[in-house]
Amino acid sequence: MLSWIFSLLRWLVPYLVLVGFALTTFRYFLFGDVDVSYAFWGIFAFRYTRLLVHCIVYFCYRPAPVHHHPLYQAKDCTVVIPTVHPSAKDFIECIACICRNEPRSIMVVTVGKEYEMLAEASLAQLRHQYPQINWRILSTEEANKRLQIGRAVGEIDTDITFLVDASVFWGPNFLTSALAPFEDMGVYLVGTNKRVRVSTRDDLERFLPVGFLFNFFGSTYLGRHNFEIRATNTIDGGLFAVSSRTMGIRTAFLKDEQVLRGFLNERVSRVLGPYFPWLSEPMLPDDDNYLTRQVVKKGHKVKIQYTEDARVEIAAQFTFPRFLQQCLRWARSTFRSNCASLFTERKVWYSQPWSVYFYLNGMVNFALGCDGTLIYLLRKSDYTDWMLPLVLWILVSKIVKLIPYFVRNSRDLVLIPAYILFAYFHSLIKLWALFTFYSAEWSGRNLAAVNAVANQPAPGHPVVGN
């Protein structure tokens, strides 16, 4: 009975909120024939139903259990790591963490023969230390994450593949936990929770003062991301993307000719279907969004394994101005991928109704505009005495998702005012992303410099900019 009620609510609530929002807010601002209080409650419900439901469902989440005799073990896994920094300290530590999980194969894919030889030298000690692992070091001619992954796909001979960024760190029991969802043969894609690694004192001194602040913004971004994917995946199995920082995927799916061809040849015009046919720029980012959408499109399941063992740590790299460029890239991805799910592929409308509401909410929910509109409408209503509670609600709602983060990092409580100001500033970034959604560049990284250095033989170790 409870599951039936939950299923009914999962279908009714999002569409009731969307219809109520449209009937009240649009009519008020376009025709003025709706009472101002109805318009207020229409926007309020549209903006905060998601938060209230997610706060409840967050605690209903259950990870896939780890079996004593699992169907898949580390020996059934290949780990693919595309990188443009094959001598970086974080990269070497990343590979060392993966080695401690003892997968069957590790494939490092870099750019150009110079970097390939550099990767060989950087990993020589680990290869000697873990001879039981099958090692492959490959390269492409271009710094392109999709091409680098594609270069490795044909070499994979295990049932499960993990795609991993070169600056993430696994715990020693990561694979044991992350493989558990694949016991369900309907699960084709697995994501995990993420956390920015706490910096050492030397790192903090190097980042201070501006860098530490942006590292805080990046850490809280991941905290919100963890909150959202755990909640949405619990409700209807959906989520906007399994992060490519670490994702597990069935190799047979990754090798599917149609999936792989689309992965390697995706264009902005193909993401958005017939709506923008002239946008033929190749997609550099959004590789994780593409794979997530394809899994959903083909009727398979996505599972978030949110456990301590499956958690990955990420190197603190959220510096200024790179973090702002990353925010712009992520916001563009939101508009492109959400529109693709809703209007190009459209399967989510009948398979993941809550995700429909989540996608629409994520695209139009500009903090600066929504909060300002709520305050404006309340001032025009007969309930102005509720202005202070409304302002307090708005402020508290911005930090409730970050309670786990602040429990672990209580020293950062003093940065809450800066966080709230940045949340409003991010509305401007998001607005610019909407106007420039067609830009498919990998903002935040100078890939042209990588290509220039990687394809020019030179003595010593090349230095590559971020």
Beta strands, then each sheet from edge to edge (+ up, - down):
strand 1: 77-82
strand 2: 105-111
strand 3: 134-140
strand 4: 160-164
strand 5: 168-170
strand 6: 187-192
strand 7: 194-196
strand 8: 246-250
strand 9: 301-305
strand 10: 312-314
sheet 1: 3+ 2+ 1+ 4+ 8- 6+ 9+
sheet 2: 5+ 10- 7-
end
